[in-house]
Amino acid sequence: MKRTGRTLVRTGIIGLCILTFGTAPTLAITRNWTGSLDARWSNPKNWNPEGVPQNGDDLEFGYNDYDHDVMINDLENLQVGLEGNLEGWIERKTYVPIHIEQVNSFNPIFHATRSYADLAEKTDFLKIVVYNNCGGERYRHFIQNIGSTVFRDVPAEELLQFNNHLLNYANEKPLDELPQAGLSPDYVFRETKRALDGAQGKCRIFPGIDIGIPTGRNSRKASPEDTYQAALAGLKAGADGLILSRKYSEMRLENITAAGRAARQFQT
């Protein structure tokens, strides 16, 4: 049967995304999401006109027209497909990611106590934060923090060298240069590889590559070459893909293009 209709799905940042559902029957119904009672799609009172969506219906979700942060598609066998010239339908699936914050890569105690193998059994994919541009000033701040408490008696540069030794970071700059230099592509490679080895194929690994995340006035700003090298390092480590971070409004187009160049080169 011919696919018809469009669904406008609310996204909190960039506006609307268009989907269609199932194979169109003879009479499709356009239902508007109201979310007036709860977050469940199966509740007929959450739709106008009232009723439970069926395959072939067009479902419209407007921007900020409901109060729930999460909508729950609890309808079995409801097929979801993107509008357009696609080869097939995307079956209903909820993907659950876990975001691994950057301090996980700075703190050797976190290194020792957080098991990627255990996390991999609880998620579909892990986003590993390996922001190398803003990572320089973040790493310096971490060293300064621990140097002001439990390692107060250790000179800051010696503490950095000791921490680098524990983390097997051999190619990073001295403490005073970290904000301007950032972290190296080798850092992206090592942390991605560590996550892949730990997950043991139980989930996918997507390193987060920072593009335009704000840094201090005198700290490193991502250039296209920085983005290219970081993206390529993550892919060479064996990542299942990349997540360009944090948000589109911070990014420059030439940096996004550089990430795409790295992906295309890696595929050839």
C-alpha positions in Angstrom: 0.0 0.0 0.0 1.0 3.6 -0.5 2.5 5.4 2.5 0.7 8.6 3.2 0.5 11.4 5.7 2.9 13.1 8.0 3.5 13.2 11.7 4.9 16.3 13.4 6.9 15.2 16.5 7.9 17.8 19.1 11.6 18.1 19.8 12.6 20.3 22.6 15.6 22.0 20.8 15.3 22.1 17.0 11.5 22.0 16.5 9.7 19.3 14.6 10.6 16.0 13.2 8.4 14.2 10.6 7.4 10.5 10.9 4.7 8.3 9.5 3.2 5.1 11.0 2.7 1.8 9.4 1.0 1.0 6.1 -1.8 3.3 5.3 -5.2 1.7 5.4 -8.1 3.0 3.3 -9.1 5.6 5.9 -6.3 7.1 7.9 -7.1 9.3 10.9 -5.0 12.4 11.9 -4.7 12.5 15.7 -3.2 15.4 17.6 -1.4 14.6 20.8 -2.7 16.5 23.8 -1.2 14.5 26.7 -4.0 15.7 28.8 -4.0 12.7 31.2 -0.6 11.1 31.2 2.3 10.3 28.9 1.0 7.0 27.4 0.2 6.7 23.7 -2.3 3.9 24.6 -4.5 6.2 26.5 -7.2 7.3 24.1 -7.9 10.5 26.1 -4.4 11.7 25.2 -5.5 12.2 21.6 -7.8 14.5 19.6 -9.9 13.0 18.2 -10.1 10.6 21.1 -8.9 7.1 20.3 -5.9 4.8 20.2 -3.6 5.2 17.2 -3.5 2.5 14.6 -1.0 1.7 11.9 -1.7 4.1 9.1 -2.8 7.0 11.3 -1.1 10.3 11.1 0.0 11.6 14.5 0.8 15.2 15.1 2.9 16.4 18.1 3.2 20.2 18.4 6.0 22.1 20.1 5.4 22.4 23.9 1.7 21.5 23.7 1.9 19.0 26.6 3.3 18.9 30.0 5.2 15.6 30.0 9.0 15.4 29.5 8.7 11.9 28.1 6.0 10.3 25.9 5.7 6.6 26.2 4.9 4.6 23.1 3.5 1.5 24.8 1.6 0.3 21.8 2.7 -3.1 20.6 3.2 -3.7 16.9 2.9 -0.1 16.0 5.4 0.4 13.2 7.2 3.7 12.9 8.8 5.0 9.7 10.4 8.3 8.6 8.6 10.2 5.9 10.3 10.2 2.5 11.7 7.8 0.0 12.9 5.1 2.4 13.5 1.4 1.7 11.7 0.1 4.7 10.0 0.9 8.0 11.7 1.5 11.3 10.2 -0.8 13.9 9.2 0.6 17.2 12.3 0.5 19.5 13.4 2.5 22.5 17.2 3.0 22.7 18.6 3.6 26.2 22.0 5.3 26.3 24.3 6.0 29.2 26.4 9.2 29.2 29.8 8.7 30.7 31.0 12.1 32.0 34.5 13.3 31.3 35.8 13.0 34.9 35.6 9.3 34.3 38.7 9.7 32.1 40.6 11.9 34.6 40.1 10.1 37.8 42.0 6.8 38.3 39.7 5.8 41.1 36.8 6.0 38.7 38.9 4.1 36.2 39.3 1.3 38.7 35.7 1.1 40.0 33.5 1.7 37.0 33.0 -1.4 34.9 32.2 -0.9 31.3 31.2 -4.6 31.0 28.6 -4.1 33.7 27.3 -0.8 32.2 27.1 -2.4 28.8 24.6 -4.9 30.0 22.2 -2.1 31.1 22.2 0.0 27.9 22.1 0.0 24.1 25.0 2.3 23.7 27.5 4.3 25.8 28.4 7.9 25.0 32.0 8.3 26.1 32.8 12.0 26.7 36.3 12.5 25.2 36.1 16.2 24.6 39.7 17.0 23.8 39.4 20.8 23.1 37.7 21.8 26.4 39.3 18.8 28.0 42.6 20.6 28.6 41.1 23.2 30.9 38.9 20.6 32.5 41.8 18.2 33.2 43.8 21.1 34.7 40.9 22.0 36.9 40.7 18.4 38.1 44.4 18.3 39.0 44.1 21.6 40.9 41.1 20.2 42.8 42.7 17.0 44.0 45.9 19.0 44.6 44.1 21.3 47.0 42.8 18.3 49.1 44.2 14.8 49.5 47.3 15.6 47.5 48.0 19.0 49.0 51.6 18.2 49.7 52.4 17.1 46.1 53.7 19.8 43.7 51.1 20.3 41.0 53.2 19.3 38.0 54.4 16.1 39.8 50.8 15.3 40.6 49.9 15.7 36.9 52.7 13.4 35.9 51.7 10.8 38.5 48.1 10.9 37.3 49.1 10.6 33.7 51.2 7.6 34.6 48.2 5.9 36.3 46.0 6.7 33.3 48.7 5.8 30.7 48.5 9.3 29.2 52.0 9.9 27.7 51.3 12.7 25.2 49.6 15.4 27.2 51.0 18.9 27.8 52.3 20.3 31.2 49.7 21.7 33.6 50.1 25.4 32.7 49.8 24.6 29.0 46.7 22.3 29.1 44.0 25.0 28.7 45.7 26.4 25.6 46.8 23.0 24.1 43.8 20.9 25.0 44.1 17.1 25.1 45.6 15.1 22.2 43.9 12.9 19.6 45.7 10.1 21.4 43.5 10.8 24.5 40.4 10.3 22.3 41.9 7.1 20.9 42.8 5.6 24.3 39.6 6.3 26.0 37.5 5.0 23.1 39.6 1.9 23.0 39.3 1.4 26.7 35.5 1.6 26.5 35.4 -0.8 23.6 37.6 -3.3 25.4 35.6 -3.0 28.6 32.2 -3.3 26.9 33.3 -6.6 25.2 30.8 -6.1 22.3 27.8 -6.0 24.6 26.8 -2.5 23.5 27.8 0.1 21.0 30.4 2.7 21.9 30.0 6.3 20.6 32.7 8.8 21.7 31.5 12.4 22.1 33.6 14.8 20.0 33.4 18.4 21.2 32.8 21.0 18.6 32.6 24.6 19.8 31.9 23.8 23.5 32.7 27.2 25.2 36.1 27.5 26.9 37.9 30.3 28.6 39.1 33.4 26.7 42.7 32.1 26.5 41.8 28.4 26.2 41.8 26.2 23.1 39.1 26.8 20.5 38.3 23.9 18.1 39.7 24.3 14.6 38.6 22.1 11.7 41.9 20.3 11.9 41.3 19.6 15.6 37.9 18.2 14.9 39.2 16.1 12.0 42.0 14.6 14.1 39.8 13.8 17.1 37.0 12.3 15.0 39.6 10.2 13.1 41.2 9.0 16.3 37.8 7.8 17.7 37.0 5.9 14.5 40.5 4.3 14.3 40.0 3.1 17.9 37.0 1.1 16.6 34.1 3.2 17.6 30.7 2.3 16.3 30.0 5.9 15.4 30.5 9.4 16.7 28.4 11.9 18.6 29.2 15.5 17.7 28.8 17.4 20.9 27.3 19.3 22.6 24.7 21.1 20.5 24.4 22.4 17.0 24.0 26.1 18.0 27.6 26.0 19.3 29.2 24.5 16.2 30.8 26.0 13.2 29.9 24.5 9.9 33.6 24.0 8.9 34.2 21.9 12.0 31.1 19.7 11.2 32.5 19.3 7.7 35.8 18.3 9.1 34.2 15.5 11.1 32.4 14.3 8.0 35.7 14.3 6.1 37.3 12.1 8.8 34.3 9.7 8.6 34.5 9.5 4.8 38.3 9.0 4.8 38.0 6.2 7.4 35.4 4.4 5.3 37.6 4.4 2.2 
